[in-house]
Amino acid sequence: MSIALLALTALLTALLSGVFGMAGGMILMGVYAALLPVASAMVLHGGTQLIANGSRAFLLWRDVYWRSFLFYVVGALGAFAALSRTHYLPSPLVVFLGLGLSPFAATLLPARHFDFERPAAALWCGVQVASVQLLAGAAGPLLDIAFVNTRLTRTQVVATKAVSQVFSHALKLLYFIPLASRGAIGPALACSVLCTTLLGTRLGTQLLQRMSDHDFRRYSRYIVYATGCVYLAKAGALLL
């Protein structure tokens, strides 16, 4: 039952991310963290998101804004180098609290200073996103804030987010694989999640082409706020 649930969740969240380039990873991380040990959840989530974002980046590679991506990579590598020395393994409470707070914390950041088209902003974005992903598992809202004031189209936004997340999730796998429990992720689970993720990404990318830039930006924010509220409630329940 858990394999079927995880595979279905991977399908639906990959579809959601294929359309909006966000929110799917947050939802998926919450489900994985609820059903698996934290380190194993991080590994499965990292692998799933690596496939989802990698296939999305492949489908939209012509729209990736490569110039700022290189600065993002430098920032993410710096955060990984600093945190990898600690071997820190977050508790479920920290994961759900981080997932719940990230959408609202992102709104407090001055968006004018986080324009992804600016190299310095892209570098700082890499530091933030990589750090939060290693602590909470997902940092989509923090990445999203960097695209609020850009002049990029919806396909450029989704494509550039995808390739940025490919790199960040690869770092997350490098961090958590040594900490994960052996046998928690079997071949049946890995295969089913892989297949449904690829299917969801393909369907979501097709839906993206039919959406206007206006609707894309309007619905994105509602989805991520609702997801954050759910995880704050989950974190509250763990405290009781």
MOQUI-V605732 format. One line per field, one symbol per residue. ss: DSSP state (@ for helix, = for strand, . for the rest). phi: phi as a letter, one per 20 degrees, with the letter a starting at -180 (. if undefined). burial: 1 if it has 16 or more other ideal C-beta (glycine too) atoms within 10 Angstrom, else 0. A space follows every 50 residues. Layout:
ss->???
phi->???
burial->???
This chain:
ss->.@@@@@@@@@@@@@@@@@@@...@@@@@@@@@@@@..@@@@@@@@@@@@@ @@@@@@@@@.@@@..@@@@@@@@@@@@@@@@@@........@@@@@@@@@ @@@@@@@@..@@@.....@@@@@@@@@@@@@@@@@@...@@@@@@..... ...@@@@@@@@@@@@@@@@@@@@@@@@@@.......@@@@@@@@@@@@@@ @@@@@@@@....@@@@@@@@@@@@@@@@@@@@@@@@@@@.
phi->.fffffffffffffffffedmamgffffffffffdcggffffffffffff fffffffffdgfefefgfgffggffffffffffffelfdfegffffffff egfefffeffgfecfffegfffffffffffffffecobbgffffffdfdf effffffffffffffgfffffffgfegfefffnfdeffffffffffffff fffffffgfeeefffgfffgffffffffffffffffffff
burial->00000110111111111111111111111111100111111111111111 11111110110011100110111011001100100000010001111111 11101100000001111100111111111111110111111111111101 01011111111111111111111011000100001000100111011101 1001100100000001000110110011001101100000
